[in-house]
Amino acid sequence: MAPSKIKNFFAKKKAEAKLKFGGAGPGRKLNSTTPAPSSSSKPAPRDVYVPPKRSEISAEAKVAAAAALARFEGKDKKEFNTSLAAIRAQVRKELEAEKRAKDEAGTGDQSQNVEERHDAEAADVKKDYAVQGVYFRCPMISEEVLPRKEWKVKIKEFLYEQLALDRGLTACLIIYNCNPKDKAEVCIETLTKCIENIINHPNEEKYKKLRMTNRMFCDKIKVCEGSLEFLHAAGFAEIELDGEPHLIWSEDNIDADCSLEVLLEALKAAEPIQLELDRNLQVLLPSQVKRTNLPPDFFRISPEELKREQQLRTEAIEQAQILKTKAMREKEELRTINRYRFSLLRVRFPNGVYLQGTFNVYEKLSQVYEFVQSCLMHESAEFSLIAPGGQKVSHGDELDKSLYDLRLVPTMVFNFSYENESKGLADYLKEELMLLIQSF
């Protein structure tokens, strides 16, 4: 609509409003007897109805009206029952409501108290641990020392940050490190087959198309992190065909400085990022080595399974008090040590100080000796580690045996002794390690 038409439109509306509401002349009361002023331009007004004047209301009528109004205002109000039974019922009702409110508040406080009690118990149990956990290093990423769970999160974050730099190779590492082992293996096998089909049959179009709603694709590829990033780097692009999403391969879509052969080799050769066990070295006073309980990180099984197994074992011992054969004792011993992944070893020095470290159960005894030697003030001195029974644990080929084979699981305390020319030495641990002694 042109501006002139808009202007004319609003001008017409204003004129109609003025004619309708503004030209009726001055107003007057309905019961006024004064005749309306005449106007030469308007027809004579019609007669206006004037209601008759009413007489004043009598006193009786006023009283009746007031009574009616009072009844109207109070018709929804209930009169209070002053009987003894009614009062008792009302009191009982109020008491029950008060008790119910207290119970509800008490339930909330009780649940809060239970949580606080559980937290306090967990803290007490943690204080009783000989060590607070098992810790690892990952030099490839950083020099931090963290539990395995925290490293998993950190590794995942690190790998996803690298996707922009090298999508194909990083995707291979994500598949290996950010998925359960069984799912990752199935995914790698399936992706390998897809890429090999394209390499071996370059003219077959059926190998260049993957339907993303296909059950095999969903169950073996899509469920794994990093799989779609790998396919995109390999030249697949998402396209909708016949109302369904597909991945279509094209050589033009392959990431720069990459090829199917390189990606296939990387997929087959990639490995999980390995963590290095930190010794969690501690130097303790005799009063600090009384704690022997190990945290859940040391076990292969969950704390609930461990507790259940201990209960079953106790019940079995109580029910069958029989003489055990050597084979039975060995079987029971193996069942016990098989529960552990790590072993906590301590070395007691003649001055009463203890050196403590964490080891994998499959590490060799020679690695324990290397650990102790690296902590000595005189690293070149000859020494021995003596088991509680008094025998030296370094005789023969024992140094090449694992802690598992030597049954040095889950804990063991060795006595330290200098050998040969070193027997006259009175110093043991390095001064910087002695500073690690702390009060718990």
C-alpha positions in Angstrom: 0.0 0.0 0.0 1.4 3.4 -1.0 2.1 6.0 1.7 -0.8 8.2 0.3 -3.2 5.3 0.6 -2.1 4.6 4.1 -2.6 8.3 5.0 -6.0 8.4 3.5 -6.9 5.1 5.2 -6.1 6.5 8.7 -7.8 9.9 7.9 -11.0 8.1 7.0 -10.9 6.0 10.2 -10.4 9.2 12.3 -13.4 10.9 10.7 -15.6 7.9 11.3 -14.6 7.8 15.0 -15.3 11.5 15.4 -18.7 11.2 13.7 -19.6 8.2 15.9 -18.3 9.5 19.3 -17.7 13.2 19.1 -20.8 14.7 17.4 -23.6 13.7 19.9 -23.5 17.0 21.7 -23.2 17.6 25.5 -24.5 14.8 27.7 -27.1 15.1 30.4 -28.6 13.0 33.2 -31.3 10.4 32.4 -33.7 11.7 35.0 -33.1 15.4 34.0 -36.2 17.3 33.2 -34.3 20.0 31.2 -35.0 19.6 27.5 -32.1 18.9 25.3 -30.7 21.9 23.4 -32.0 22.2 19.9 -29.8 22.1 16.8 -30.8 23.3 13.5 -28.6 20.7 11.8 -30.1 17.8 13.6 -33.6 16.3 13.9 -35.5 16.9 17.2 -34.6 14.3 19.8 -37.2 11.7 20.8 -38.8 11.6 24.3 -36.5 10.1 26.9 -37.8 7.8 29.6 -37.6 9.3 33.1 -37.9 6.7 35.9 -40.4 7.7 38.7 -39.0 9.0 42.0 -39.0 6.4 44.7 -40.0 7.0 48.3 -37.4 6.6 51.0 -36.9 3.0 52.6 -38.6 2.5 55.9 -36.7 1.5 59.1 -38.3 -2.0 59.0 -37.1 -2.6 55.5 -33.6 -1.5 56.4 -33.5 -4.0 59.3 -34.7 -6.8 57.1 -32.1 -5.9 54.4 -29.3 -5.9 57.0 -30.4 -9.3 58.3 -30.5 -10.7 54.8 -27.1 -9.4 54.0 -25.7 -10.9 57.2 -27.2 -14.3 56.3 -25.7 -14.0 52.8 -22.2 -13.2 54.0 -22.2 -15.9 56.6 -23.8 -18.8 54.7 -20.4 -20.5 54.0 -19.2 -20.2 57.5 -19.5 -23.2 59.7 -20.3 -22.8 63.3 -17.7 -24.2 65.7 -19.0 -27.4 67.5 -18.4 -26.9 71.2 -19.2 -30.4 72.2 -16.5 -32.4 74.1 -16.3 -35.1 71.4 -15.8 -32.6 68.6 -13.1 -30.8 70.6 -11.3 -34.1 71.2 -11.5 -35.0 67.5 -10.1 -31.7 66.5 -7.2 -32.0 68.9 -6.5 -35.5 67.8 -6.5 -34.4 64.2 -4.1 -31.6 64.9 -1.7 -33.8 66.8 -1.6 -36.4 64.0 -0.8 -33.7 61.5 2.0 -32.4 63.7 3.4 -36.0 64.2 3.2 -36.6 60.4 5.2 -33.4 59.8 7.8 -34.4 62.3 8.1 -37.9 60.8 8.6 -36.5 57.3 11.3 -34.1 58.6 12.9 -36.9 60.5 13.0 -39.1 57.4 14.9 -36.4 55.6 17.3 -35.9 58.5 17.7 -39.7 58.8 18.7 -40.2 55.2 21.1 -37.3 55.5 22.6 -38.8 58.6 22.9 -42.2 56.9 24.8 -40.6 54.0 27.1 -38.7 56.4 27.7 -41.9 58.4 28.6 -43.8 55.2 31.0 -41.0 54.2 32.6 -41.1 57.6 32.9 -44.9 57.5 34.4 -44.7 54.0 36.9 -42.1 55.3 37.8 -44.3 58.3 38.3 -47.3 56.0 40.5 -45.2 53.7 42.6 -44.1 56.6 43.3 -47.8 57.4 44.7 -48.5 53.9 48.4 -49.2 53.7 48.4 -47.0 50.5 45.7 -44.8 49.1 45.7 -46.4 45.6 47.7 -47.5 42.5 49.1 -44.7 40.4 50.5 -44.5 36.9 52.5 -42.3 34.6 52.1 -41.6 30.8 55.2 -39.9 29.5 53.6 -39.6 26.0 51.0 -37.2 27.4 52.4 -35.6 30.5 54.5 -36.2 33.6 51.5 -36.4 36.0 51.0 -39.3 38.3 47.3 -40.3 38.4 45.1 -43.3 39.0 44.1 -45.4 36.0 40.6 -44.0 35.8 41.8 -40.4 35.6 44.3 -41.4 33.0 41.6 -42.9 30.8 39.7 -39.5 30.8 42.9 -37.6 30.2 44.0 -39.9 27.3 40.6 -39.5 25.7 40.7 -35.7 25.9 44.2 -35.7 24.5 43.3 -37.9 21.5 40.3 -35.8 20.6 42.4 -32.7 20.7 44.7 -34.3 18.1 41.9 -35.1 15.6 42.2 -31.7 13.9 45.9 -32.3 13.2 45.8 -35.9 11.9 42.3 -37.3 11.8 43.0 -40.8 10.3 45.9 -41.9 12.6 44.3 -40.3 15.7 41.0 -42.1 14.9 42.9 -45.4 15.0 44.2 -44.6 18.5 40.7 -43.5 19.7 39.3 -46.9 18.5 42.0 -48.7 20.5 41.9 -46.5 23.7 38.4 -45.3 24.1 36.3 -48.5 23.7 36.0 -51.8 25.5 38.6 -54.3 24.1 36.0 -56.7 22.6 34.1 -53.9 20.8 37.3 -52.4 19.5 38.5 -55.7 18.1 35.3 -56.3 16.3 35.2 -52.8 14.9 38.8 -53.0 13.7 38.1 -56.3 12.0 35.1 -54.9 10.2 36.8 -51.6 9.2 39.8 -53.6 7.9 37.5 -55.7 5.7 35.8 -52.5 4.3 39.0 -50.8 3.4 40.5 -54.0 1.9 37.5 -54.5 -0.3 37.9 -51.1 -1.8 41.7 -51.6 -2.3 41.3 -55.1 -3.8 38.1 -54.3 -5.9 38.5 -50.7 -7.0 35.8 -51.0 -9.7 33.1 -52.6 -7.5 30.6 -49.9 -6.5 29.0 -52.1 -3.9 32.1 -51.8 -1.6 32.0 -48.0 -1.8 28.6 -47.6 -0.1 27.7 -48.3 3.5 24.1 -48.0 4.7 24.3 -46.4 8.2 21.0 -48.0 9.3 22.4 -51.5 8.5 22.5 -53.7 11.5 26.0 -54.8 11.0 27.1 -51.2 10.7 25.3 -50.2 13.8 26.4 -53.2 15.9 30.1 -53.3 14.8 31.1 -49.9 13.6 28.9 -47.1 14.9 29.0 -48.2 18.5 32.8 -47.6 18.7 34.2 -44.1 19.2 36.6 -43.0 16.5 35.1 -45.3 13.8 33.2 -42.6 11.9 36.2 -40.3 12.1 38.3 -43.1 10.6 35.8 -43.6 7.7 35.7 -39.9 7.0 39.5 -39.7 6.8 39.4 -42.8 4.5 37.2 -41.0 2.0 33.7 -41.7 3.1 31.1 -38.9 3.2 27.6 -39.0 4.6 24.8 -38.7 1.9 21.1 -39.5 2.1 19.9 -42.0 -0.5 16.3 -43.1 -0.7 15.5 -41.4 2.6 18.3 -43.3 4.5 21.7 -42.0 5.5 24.7 -43.7 3.7 28.4 -43.4 3.6 29.7 -43.1 0.1 33.4 -43.5 -0.7 35.3 -41.2 -3.1 39.0 -41.0 -3.6 38.7 -37.2 -3.7 37.5 -37.2 -0.1 40.5 -38.9 1.4 42.4 -36.7 3.8 45.5 -34.9 2.4 48.9 -36.7 2.9 47.1 -39.9 3.5 46.0 -43.0 1.6 43.9 -46.2 2.1 47.0 -48.3 2.4 48.5 -46.0 5.1 45.3 -45.9 7.1 44.9 -49.7 6.8 48.4 -50.2 8.1 47.9 -47.7 10.9 44.6 -49.5 11.9 46.4 -52.8 12.1 49.5 -51.5 13.9 47.9 -49.1 16.4 48.1 -50.1 20.1 46.6 -48.9 23.3 48.6 -46.1 25.0 50.5 -47.9 27.7 50.6 -46.6 31.3 53.7 -47.0 33.4 53.2 -48.1 37.0 54.4 -45.6 39.5 56.1 -47.0 42.5 54.4 -44.6 44.8 57.5 -44.6 46.9 57.1 -44.0 50.6 59.4 -43.9 53.5 57.7 -44.9 56.8 58.4 -45.1 60.4 57.8 -48.4 62.3 54.5 -46.9 63.7 53.2 -46.3 60.2 53.5 -49.8 58.8 50.8 -51.4 60.9 48.2 -50.8 58.3 48.0 -53.8 55.9 44.6 -53.3 54.2 44.8 -52.7 50.5 42.5 -50.4 48.5 40.2 -51.8 45.7 42.7 -50.8 43.0 45.0 -53.7 44.0 42.3 -56.3 43.3 41.2 -57.9 40.0 37.7 -58.2 41.2 35.2 -55.6 42.6 35.0 -55.0 46.4 31.5 -56.6 46.4 32.8 -59.8 44.8 35.8 -59.8 47.1 33.6 -59.4 50.2 31.3 -62.2 48.9 34.2 -64.5 48.3 35.6 -63.9 51.8 32.2 -64.7 53.3 32.0 -68.0 51.3 35.5 -68.9 52.3 34.8 -68.3 56.0 31.6 -70.4 55.8 33.5 -73.2 54.0 36.1 -73.3 56.7 33.5 -73.3 59.5 31.5 -76.1 57.8 34.5 -78.3 56.9 37.2 -78.5 59.5 39.3 -81.1 57.8 43.0 -81.8 57.3 44.0 -80.3 54.0 46.4 -82.0 51.6 49.3 -80.1 50.0 47.4 -79.9 46.7 44.4 -78.4 48.5 46.6 -75.8 50.2 48.3 -74.8 47.0 45.0 -74.5 45.2 43.6 -72.3 47.9 46.8 -70.2 47.9 46.5 -69.7 44.1 42.9 -68.7 44.4 43.9 -66.1 46.9 46.8 -64.5 45.0 44.8 -64.6 41.7 42.6 -61.9 43.2 45.4 -59.3 43.0 46.9 -57.4 40.2 49.4 -55.5 42.3 51.7 -56.2 45.3 52.8 -53.8 48.0 56.3 -54.6 49.1 58.2 -53.1 52.0 61.9 -53.3 53.0 62.8 -52.8 56.6 66.3 -51.3 57.3 68.3 -51.9 60.4 67.7 -48.3 61.6 63.9 -49.1 61.7 62.9 -47.1 58.6 60.7 -48.8 56.0 60.9 -48.3 52.2 57.5 -49.1 50.4 56.7 -49.5 46.7 53.9 -50.8 44.5 54.7 -53.5 41.9 52.7 -55.5 39.3 52.4 -59.1 40.3 54.1 -60.1 37.0 57.2 -58.0 37.5 60.4 -59.8 38.3 62.2 -59.9 41.6 65.1 -58.3 39.9 63.0 -55.2 39.4 62.4 -55.1 43.2 66.2 -55.2 43.7 66.7 -52.4 41.1 64.1 -50.3 42.9 65.8 -50.7 46.3 69.2 -50.1 44.8 68.1 -46.8 43.3 67.0 -45.6 46.7 70.3 -46.4 48.5 72.8 -43.8 49.5 75.5 -46.2 48.3 74.0 -47.5 45.1 77.0 -49.7 44.3 76.9 -51.5 47.6 76.0 -55.2 47.7 72.9 -56.1 49.7 70.4 -58.8 50.2 66.6 -58.9 50.9 65.7 -61.5 53.5 62.2 -63.0 53.8 60.4 -63.3 57.1 61.5 -66.9 57.4 65.2 -65.8 57.3 66.1 -67.1 53.8 67.5 -64.8 51.2 65.2 -64.3 48.2 68.0 -63.7 45.7 69.5 -67.2 45.5 69.8 -69.0 42.1 67.4 -68.0 39.4 64.9 -66.4 41.7 65.7 -62.9 40.3 64.2 -63.8 37.0 60.9 -65.1 38.5 57.8 -63.0 38.9 56.4 -61.9 42.2 53.4 -64.1 41.3 55.6 -67.2 40.9 57.4 -66.5 44.2 54.1 -65.9 46.0 55.1 -62.4 47.0 51.5 -61.3 46.7 49.7 -59.2 47.9 52.1 -57.8 50.6 55.6 -58.8 51.8 58.1 -57.3 54.2 61.8 -57.9 53.6 64.7 -57.2 55.9 67.6 -55.4 54.4 71.2 -56.5 54.9 74.5 -55.3 53.4 76.7 -58.0 52.1 80.5 -58.6 51.9 82.6 -55.5 52.0 79.6 -53.3 52.5 78.7 -54.7 55.9 80.4 -51.8 57.7 78.1 -49.2 56.1 75.7 -47.4 58.5 73.9 -45.2 56.0 71.0 -46.6 54.0 68.5 -44.4 52.2 69.3 -41.2 50.3 68.9 -38.0 52.3 66.2 -36.7 50.0 64.2 -39.8 50.5 64.4 -39.5 54.3 62.6 -36.2 53.9 59.6 -38.2 52.6 58.9 -39.4 56.1 55.7 -37.8 57.2 53.2 -38.2 60.0 49.9 -39.8 59.0 
